[in-house]
Amino acid sequence: MHDEFGQTLNAIESSLSVVHGAQAGDNERLRDAVNLVREA
């Protein structure tokens, strides 16, 4: 179960990073979400 959770967090982090990189302006909520996933 732990491996599946880690894989899910990695997938979320990757998706959020792509979205964050595509944003034209500063989006603090996306940056916070990426950081929370990394911390988890």
ZIQUI-V213621 format. One record per residue. N is the residue number from 1. RES is the residue in one letter. SS is DSSP state (alpha for helix, beta for strand, coil for the rest). BURIAL is + if it has 24 or more other ideal C-beta (glycine too) atoms within 12 Angstrom, else -. Layout:
# ZIQUI-V213621
((N | RES | SS | BURIAL) (N | RES | SS | BURIAL))
This chain:
# ZIQUI-V213621
((1 | M | coil | -) (2 | H | alpha | -) (3 | D | alpha | -) (4 | E | alpha | -) (5 | F | alpha | -) (6 | G | alpha | -) (7 | Q | alpha | -) (8 | T | alpha | -) (9 | L | alpha | -) (10 | N | alpha | -) (11 | A | alpha | -) (12 | I | alpha | -) (13 | E | alpha | +) (14 | S | alpha | -) (15 | S | alpha | -) (16 | L | alpha | +) (17 | S | alpha | -) (18 | V | alpha | -) (19 | V | alpha | -) (20 | H | alpha | -) (21 | G | alpha | -) (22 | A | alpha | -) (23 | Q | coil | -) (24 | A | coil | -) (25 | G | coil | -) (26 | D | coil | -) (27 | N | coil | -) (28 | E | alpha | -) (29 | R | alpha | -) (30 | L | alpha | -) (31 | R | alpha | -) (32 | D | alpha | -) (33 | A | alpha | -) (34 | V | alpha | +) (35 | N | alpha | -) (36 | L | alpha | -) (37 | V | alpha | -) (38 | R | alpha | -) (39 | E | alpha | -) (40 | A | coil | -))
